[in-house]
Amino acid sequence: MQKNSVVQRLREQAITWITPIFWRNSDRRLALALNNFSRVEYDSGWQALRVMSVRNDPEHQAELLLTALEEFHHSALFRRLAEKQKLQAPNLTVQRQSIWDETPEIDHFLAAQFIGETSVHNEFMIYEKATGNCEISSTFRDICLDEAKHVKDAYTNLVVNIGSEDKARRLIRQVRRGHDWRALSKALEPIGATVSNLLVLLVYFGIGLFLWPFARHRLQRS
């Protein structure tokens, strides 16, 4: 299997630094994070069921069904933990975007599933140590056991479906680059908007400086 990308490693490092500060000083932030984890796990189960319905391999179908049931269980665990923080449970009927594009070939889905399960497993291990709450830490620890199995199964299914480990690794790198680029673009959106506003301001400031002598002359004549 492969190491995480630079973007993912930076994300995990940020989680390591920031989480203890935010979670241990704000019950609301902790509850919101748990709600978000509940949504993520529920969505993961939904993705598995969606692909299961079109697979012709009974063994893979059974595996996807088990994965979906485990993800729904994880979602319920996180939701109950969030409710203990006195915050309303998440709405699980929000619009979802499938990571399977409905083509007969599902190699990209399997690669994306492997990347997603790997990221979730690694990040949950970090959250387990960062929370400072014994019950929440124990929940993360138990869920990580299931997620480790999901990572292994996703990689095995990809290798079997695509034909070799070399092909699987190449596709994982390709899909991961796409994920990293989208994540980076999303993170830079606020910076891009700020830069655009600054450029517009500079343009108008430059126009103002250029026209100021003419305007002053006109005012003096009048």
N, C-alpha and C positions, 0 to 999 in steps of 0.2 A: 504494500500500500504506500501512498504518497504522503509527504509532509504537507502541512497547510501552507497556503500562499503567504506572501509578506503582508498583504492587506489583512488576512485573517489573523495572523500572529500579532499584528499591531492592535487589532480589535480585542483580542484576548488579553493583551497587556493592559489596555485601557480598562477593561473590565476588572482586572486584578487590582488596579490602583483606585478606581473610582467607586466601585460597588460598596466596599466597607464604609466609606464616608457617607454615601447617600442613604443606604439601607439602614444603617444603625442610628441615623439621626432623623429619620422621617418614616413613620409608619405608612403614610400615604404613598410615598414613592415605592416602598416595598410592596404594598398592595397592588399598585398599578403594574409593577413589574410581574408579579405573580399572575395577574389577570392577562397580561400579554403572553406569558408562557402558556397559559391555558389555551389561548387562541392559537398559538403556534402549534401546539400538540394536536389540537382538534383539526387544524388545517392539514397537518401531516397525515392524520388518519383518513381524512376526506380524499386526499391525493391518492393514497394507497387503494381505497375502495374504487375510485374512478378508473384506475388502470386495471384492477382485478376484473372488472366487468368485461374487458375485451381480451384478456389473456386466454389462450387455449391450453396452457400448461396447468393441469390440476394441482401439481405440487407447488408451483409458483403462486397460483390463486390462493391456496390454503395459507401459504406464507404471508401473502399480502393481507389476507383477512386477519390473521393473528397480529400482524403489525398494526393494522388499523384499530383493532380492539385494545391493544396495549396503549396506543397513542390516545384513544378516547379515555382510557382509564387515567393516564397521566394528566390529561386535561381536567378531569374531575378532581384529581388530587390537588392540582394548583388552584382550582376554583374554590375548593373548600378552605385552603390556606388563606386565600385572599379574603374570603368572607369573614374569617377570624380577625382580620384587620379592620373590620367594620366598613368595607367598601363594597359597593354593589358588584355582583358577579358580571362577567362579560357577556355581551350579546354574541352568541355563536352562530347567528344567521346572517352575518355580514357577507357581502359579495366576495367571492374567492376567485383567484386567478390560477388556472391549472398550469402545472409545470410540464404536463404532457400535451403535445400539440395535435393529438388525435391522428397522427400518421401511423401506418402499420409498424414502422420501425420505432422501437421504444428505447433505443440505446441512449439517447440524450436524457430521457427521463431517468433511466437507471443511474447514469453518471451524476445527474443533478440530485437524485435521491441519496447517493453515496456521499456527495459533498455536504448536503444538508444534514444528514445524520451524523457525519463526522464533526461538523461545526457545533451541532447541538450537544453532542457528547462531551466535547472538549470544554465548551463554555459552561455546561452544567457542573462539571467537575470544579471549575473555578468558583462558581456561585456557591457550591456546597461549602467551601472554605471561607467564603466572604460574608455569609449572611449573619453569623453570630447568634443564630436561633437554632437550638438543637432539633426541634421538630422539622423545621424547613430544611436543615442540613441533611437530616435522615431521609427526607423525601427525595431530595436531589440525589443522594447516594443510591437509593433503591432504583430510581428512574435511570440512572447512569448504567446500571447493570443491563436493563432492557436495551438502552440505546447502543451499548457496545455490541450486543447481538445484532441489532439492526444494521450497524456499520458493516459488520462481517458479512451478513446476508446480502446486503446491497452490493458489496464488492464482488461476492461470489456470483450473484445473478448477472452482473454486468459482464464478467469474464466469460461465463458460460454462453451468454446471449451474443456477445460480439466475437468470440472465437479464440481470444488469446489475452494474456496479461499485458503484452506490449500495446495492443490496440486499446485495451481498457485504459491504460495509463495515459496514452495520447489523448483519448477522448476526455478523460477527467481533466487534463491540463487545459484543453480547449474550452470546455464548459466552465471551468473555474476562472479562466481569464475573462470570459463574458460576465460572470457574476461579479468579479472584482471591479471590472470597468463600470458596471452599472452602480455598484455600491459607491465607488469613488465619485462618479458623476453626481449621484444624489447628495453625497456629502459636500461637494463643491458648489452645489446650486446656490446656497446663500451667499457664498463668496463671489460667484459670478454676477449675481444681481447687484451686489454692493459695488463691484468694479464697474459694471455698466452704468449705474447711477453716477459714480464718480466721473466717468468719462463724459457723460452728458453734461455734468456740472462744469467740467473743465472746458468743454466746447463752448458752452454759453458764456463762461467767464472770459474766454479768449475773444469771442465775438464782442463782448461788452468792452474789453480793453481796446479793441480795434475801432469801435464806433464812438468811444468816449470823446476823442478830440473833435470829431465832427459835431457831436451833440453839444459839446461845450461852446464851440464856435457859434452854433445856431442859437443857443441860449443868450450868448453875449450880444449878438446882433439884434435879438428881439428885446 
